[in-house]
Amino acid sequence: MDFPYSRLRRWPDVEADNLQAHDATDLLLAERGLTWGIAGHEIAVIGDEYGAITLALAAAGLDGVRVHQDLVTGRRALDRNADELNLSGFSSHELEATLLDGARLVLLQLPKALAELEEIADAVARWAAPDVVLVAGGRVKHMTLTQNEVLGRSFA
């Protein structure tokens, strides 16, 4: 994928030379999102800290991607990065039915808290399409086997 990840900024979050607005998981999730061949309006992105996943999908021509970010700094960074790159084709939502209704693909940056993961898994299982595929990833140092157990309570 030829997306200008290096142009993304974290603002209004902390910025420094050693901090990026994307990581390897963002690249992997965006790549997976594009390989499924699912229309943008059937994709939901959850936990996209600064918009790297969402904007990569939009840049690839997917329209109607829905995104949920828990922190206001992430929402502002996504909007700022979209303006900077002149990208649109996504909409921001709370973790509710409008985010997930009919979604066939959910791309998830795994949260650190198990309670948050349980809330997300429950929402996806409740509102997304019956054949939804949930692709989740995160930094290895934050991943645990317990996360599998939490997801297993909502999915086969």
C-alpha positions as CSV (number, residue, x, y, z in Angstrom):
1,M,0.0,0.0,0.0
2,D,1.3,3.4,-1.0
3,F,-0.1,5.6,1.8
4,P,1.8,8.5,3.3
5,Y,1.8,7.3,6.9
6,S,4.8,9.5,7.7
7,R,2.7,12.6,7.1
8,L,0.2,11.7,9.8
9,R,0.4,13.7,13.0
10,R,-0.6,13.0,16.6
11,W,-1.8,16.5,17.3
12,P,-3.5,17.5,19.6
13,D,-1.9,14.6,21.5
14,V,1.8,14.7,22.5
15,E,4.2,15.0,19.6
16,A,7.9,14.4,19.6
17,D,10.6,13.2,17.1
18,N,10.4,9.7,18.5
19,L,6.6,9.4,18.4
20,Q,4.7,8.4,15.3
21,A,0.9,8.6,14.5
22,H,0.9,5.0,13.3
23,D,2.4,1.6,14.1
24,A,2.8,-1.7,12.5
25,T,-0.6,-2.9,13.6
26,D,-2.2,0.1,11.8
27,L,-0.5,-0.9,8.6
28,L,-1.5,-4.6,9.0
29,L,-5.1,-3.8,9.8
30,A,-5.4,-1.4,6.8
31,E,-3.8,-4.0,4.5
32,R,-6.2,-6.7,5.8
33,G,-9.1,-4.3,5.3
34,L,-8.3,-3.8,1.7
35,T,-7.7,-7.5,0.9
36,W,-11.2,-8.6,2.0
37,G,-12.9,-6.8,-1.0
38,I,-15.6,-5.4,1.2
39,A,-17.3,-2.1,0.4
40,G,-16.4,0.8,2.7
41,H,-19.9,1.3,4.1
42,E,-19.7,-2.3,5.4
43,I,-16.4,-1.6,7.3
44,A,-16.1,-0.3,10.9
45,V,-12.8,0.7,12.4
46,I,-12.5,0.8,16.2
47,G,-9.6,2.2,18.2
48,D,-7.8,3.9,15.4
49,E,-5.8,6.3,17.5
50,Y,-4.8,9.0,15.0
51,G,-6.7,7.8,11.9
52,A,-4.0,5.7,10.2
53,I,-6.3,2.8,9.4
54,T,-9.3,4.8,8.4
55,L,-7.4,7.3,6.2
56,A,-5.5,4.5,4.4
57,L,-8.8,2.9,3.6
58,A,-10.3,6.2,2.4
59,A,-7.2,6.9,0.3
60,A,-7.6,3.5,-1.4
61,G,-11.1,4.6,-2.5
62,L,-13.3,3.0,0.1
63,D,-16.3,5.3,0.9
64,G,-18.5,5.2,3.9
65,V,-16.1,3.7,6.4
66,R,-17.3,4.1,10.0
67,V,-14.9,4.8,12.8
68,H,-15.0,4.9,16.6
69,Q,-12.3,6.5,18.7
70,D,-12.7,6.6,22.4
71,L,-10.5,9.7,23.0
72,V,-11.3,13.2,21.8
73,T,-7.6,13.7,20.9
74,G,-7.9,10.8,18.5
75,R,-11.0,12.2,16.9
76,R,-9.3,15.6,16.5
77,A,-6.1,14.0,15.1
78,L,-8.2,12.0,12.6
79,D,-10.0,15.1,11.4
80,R,-6.8,17.1,11.2
81,N,-5.0,14.4,9.3
82,A,-7.9,14.0,6.9
83,D,-7.9,17.8,6.2
84,E,-4.1,17.7,5.7
85,L,-4.3,14.8,3.2
86,N,-7.6,16.1,1.6
87,L,-9.4,12.8,2.4
88,S,-13.0,12.1,3.2
89,G,-15.2,9.1,2.9
90,F,-15.6,8.2,6.6
91,S,-17.9,9.1,9.5
92,S,-17.2,9.1,13.2
93,H,-19.6,7.3,15.6
94,E,-20.0,6.3,19.2
95,L,-19.8,2.6,20.1
96,E,-23.4,2.0,19.2
97,A,-25.7,0.5,16.5
98,T,-24.9,3.3,13.9
99,L,-21.3,2.3,14.0
100,L,-21.8,-1.4,13.5
101,D,-25.2,-1.9,11.8
102,G,-24.6,-4.2,8.8
103,A,-20.8,-4.2,9.2
104,R,-19.2,-7.2,7.6
105,L,-15.7,-6.3,8.6
106,V,-14.5,-4.8,11.9
107,L,-10.9,-3.7,12.2
108,L,-9.9,-3.3,15.8
109,Q,-6.9,-1.9,17.5
110,L,-7.0,-4.0,20.7
111,P,-7.6,-1.9,23.9
112,K,-5.4,-2.5,26.9
113,A,-8.4,-2.9,29.3
114,L,-10.3,-6.2,29.2
115,A,-13.5,-4.5,30.2
116,E,-13.2,-2.3,27.1
117,L,-12.6,-5.3,24.9
118,E,-15.6,-7.0,26.4
119,E,-17.8,-3.9,25.7
120,I,-16.5,-3.8,22.1
121,A,-17.0,-7.5,21.4
122,D,-20.5,-7.4,22.8
123,A,-21.4,-4.4,20.6
124,V,-20.0,-6.1,17.5
125,A,-21.8,-9.4,18.2
126,R,-25.0,-7.5,18.8
127,W,-25.1,-5.0,15.9
128,A,-22.8,-6.2,13.1
129,A,-23.9,-8.5,10.3
130,P,-24.2,-12.2,11.3
131,D,-21.3,-13.1,9.0
132,V,-19.0,-10.3,10.4
133,V,-15.3,-10.8,10.5
134,L,-13.4,-9.2,13.3
135,V,-9.7,-8.6,12.7
136,A,-8.0,-7.4,15.8
137,G,-4.4,-6.6,16.5
138,G,-2.2,-4.7,18.9
139,R,1.3,-4.4,20.3
140,V,2.6,-7.8,21.5
141,K,3.5,-6.4,24.9
142,H,-0.1,-5.5,25.5
143,M,-1.7,-8.7,24.2
144,T,-2.7,-11.5,26.5
145,L,-4.3,-15.0,26.2
146,T,-7.2,-13.6,28.3
147,Q,-8.2,-11.4,25.4
148,N,-9.0,-14.6,23.5
149,E,-11.2,-15.7,26.3
150,V,-13.0,-12.3,26.3
151,L,-13.6,-12.5,22.5
152,G,-14.6,-16.2,22.8
153,R,-17.6,-15.2,25.0
154,S,-19.0,-13.2,22.1
155,F,-17.8,-15.1,19.0
156,A,-17.5,-18.7,17.9
